[in-house]
């Protein structure tokens, strides 16, 4: 039966209900010791032999009877005739109880001369010095490391009992296709359960990934019934909302009980908690970011309750780079990219749509806006849970401003230096404002002023008191992209796709419209905006627009005709103090000035490299 249907519980209440309803007792399985890395011991592991198993020499030298060495001095050296030559690690023969280092002896025709006595067990590793038979090697509940594996093998352990949790993953939906299939319009590649499998396997749980089940109630029922019979936890992707083909809640209630349908969280509000045959069954929304939220906020705690190895996220305090507003009564989770500017952590919010899967890729942490809050103002100090190693976050360099495909290539080249660039595309003016607020390390821009120069006039206007450095990436060709070789004059007769307000491309367009006396109202699609050059080309290629403005390299990437309309200077702007003190920025500048980068620009096409790497400086007014 269904006890609740979309009667929202808080996340904390939902977790309490889960934890109180099920014992979450893991099973036990024995695995070869060499395969146990990252798994959790089910109970204490004890040595099956002593190590070392016999008395071993700790030095190269001679094994002696310590009583034979009494009285040896510099003035009265002794000749030892009863000895055995030994090397480090050799077994000490019975009857001998000390080792004298070879460098403390002098070999003679009659034996070895010594000048000081040996004491019992000198330079000998006794039986069981490392560990004795029956002594505990590892406690129960211990996550096995590489050093533990070596030790267990040395102490005679060939198989180890570890915690075992069996998780079934069931993807549902007639619109999803498996990886390796080219999706048709209206279809999507199933990725949620691949993501879930990766997250869960990391904890050491066993995962069964079921084939995609179409939106047919009987087939979904059969898959769930089988999964419950052979697994400890069942996760079902999609079908948790209230659509006409959302069968998950109904089928769980027919087979058992739905005790939660809907949590006051965003994303992932329609999550389902059910019980079938005493097993927990979780129904997850189909949107990737919502699915990831369930994995992070619900599945990870469940795996912890089972006793598995689930790394905890570190928390830092960061300054919020933009406002975040939220609905009262809902815990909202916002993905962010965080980096350190001098000694201050800065968090840049990512797109908040449940279907924006790239926000998972671009983020390295997340913020929780609690149900009691309406959000945070820009500049607020917020707690960020960092989802990557903190050392990686510390090496993240924030690049905010104008988009160009070369920024992605630059980022890829930088990663070989252990630097993790994170770019946010907000246009040239957006980048300038972010730089002014101290919310990024570098701001790419190409702002054309009335004097024909780029960027400097705007920087002097908006940051007059700052010492700034401009690093030229390249002079690049802007132009019209289309499928049919259209030129600028076609802008009033064909469907156009525009860049966002504040972008240098948009400002160049408006400048040219004014120069030619063309009203923006005469352009079909002038108000339809995208944030990157590649997005312009994609809209044109897919037929959503007939033409747009983009750089040559983006048009080349999509194999679209390109009609140039001008060349502009594309530069990175950075504060002088950051330029001089931040080794990450220095590495970036060195890369831009390298022959390798200039060769890359040549291969991409549409860039002039005469000014690539050139430095311009702006002094305070």
C-alpha positions, 0 to 999 in steps of 0.5 A: 500500500502507499502511505504517502504520495508527494507529501513532502518530508524534510531530508533529515526526517526522510533519512531518519525514517530510512535508518529506523526502518531497516537494520542495514546489516551488511553480509560477509564474503571472503575475497583473496587478500590481493583483491581486498583493496578499499574493502572493509574488514568484516571482523578482526583479522589475526595472524596465522603465523608469527613473523618472523617465524624464526630468529633472524639476523638483523645485520651482516656479520657473524652469529656467536654465543654471547658468553664466548665474547665476555672480556673482549676489549681494545687492550685484550681482543679475543679470537672467536672460533665458534661462529657462523657467517650470516647476512641480514635476514638469515636464520640464526642457527640453534645455540647462537644468541648474538650477531656481531657486525662484520665491520666490528670484526677482523678476520684472522687465520684462526677466526674473527678478532673482536674488541668488545663483548656482545650481549644476548640477542644483539642484532637479532630479530626474535621470533614474532618480533613483528607479530606473534601467532594469533595477534590482531593484524587489523580490526573489524570495520577497517578499510584495507590499504595497500600496506595492509595487503602486504602485511596480511600476505606476510602473516599468512592470510590468503583470504580476508572476510569483508563486508558485502552489500549487494546493490541492484540498479534498474534503469527504466524508460522507453526513451533511453538507449544503452551506451554505444547506441546513437540516439534518435531525436527524443531518445537519450543515452542511459547514464544515470545508472552508470554514474550510480554504479561508479559512485557505489563501486567506490565504496566496495559494494557489489553492483548489478546493473540491469538492462534498460527496462521499457515503460511497461509495468509488467516488465518493471515489476518483474525486474524489481521482484528479481532484484529484491530477491537477490540484493540488499538495496534496489535503486530504480532510475526514472518513473518517480514523478507524476507523469502518465508513464511514471510507474515506479511508486505504484509498482513498489506499493503493489509489491510492498510499501511506499513510505515516502514519496517526495522530499523537500529538496531541490533537485530530486524532490520526487524521490521514493522510499519503499520497502519490499520483503524487508529490503529498501527500494529507492526510486530516483528521478530521471534527470542526471543532476537530480539522480546525483543529488540522491546518490550524494545525499541519500545513497552515500549515507545508506552505504555508511550505515552498512559500514562501507568505505565512503570518503567524507567530503571536506568543508571550507568557507568560501565567498559566494561569487553571485547571488543564490535565491531559493524557495523557503521550505526546501533544502536546495543543493547548488553545485559550485566551482571553488578556487583559492584567490590569494588566501580566500576561497571563492565559490562560483555557482553552476547552472541550477537546472536538473538536466544540465549534466555538465554542471556536474563535470564543471563543479568541484563542490556544492552549497546547501541552501537550508529550507529556513533560508531564502538564499544568499547574497553575492559576497556572503560567506558560505559553507562548501562541501568539496567533492574533490581532493582539497589539493585539487581544489587549491590548484583550481584557477578560476577563469570567468568571462568571454568564451572562446574554444581555445580556452578549453584547449588551454585548460587541457594543456594546463592540466599536465602541470597539475593545474585545474582551470575552471571556466565560466562563460558570462561574456566580456563585461561579466568577466570584467565585473567578476575580476573587479569583485575579486571573484576570478583569477583571470578574465578573458575579454575582447571589448572594442572601444571607440578608438579601435583598441580592445579592452584597455578603455573599459578596464580604465573605466571600471577599474581605474585604481587597479594595476592590471596585466593583459596577456594576449591569447591571439587576434582572432577572426569573428564572422558569420556562420551559416549552412549556406554561406550567408553574409552579414547582410542576411541578418535581416532576412534570415533567422539569427542566433545571438550571443548574450548581453555583455559578451564582446561578440554581442557588443561588436554586433551592436556596434556594426548594426549601429554603423549600418543603421540596422534596427535590432527589431528587424532581426528575427532571433535577436533576443534569442541568446546563447553563451558560447561560440560553439552554441551558436554553431550548434544552433545553426548546424541543427537548423534552429537558426540560419546564421549567427556570429562566432569565431572562425575556430568554432565554425571550423569545429562544426564544418560550417561556412564562415564569412569573416567580418573582422579581427579582434584582440582576445586577451586575459586580464589579471591583477598585477599582484596575482600575475606576479605572485601566483605560480598557477598564473605564471604557468598559464602565461608560460604556456601561452607564450610557448611554441606548443600553444601557437601551433595549437592555434594554427591547427584550430584555425582563425587565429593570428599569433603575432601578438600571442603571449604579448603583455600589456600593463595598465597603471592606476589613473 
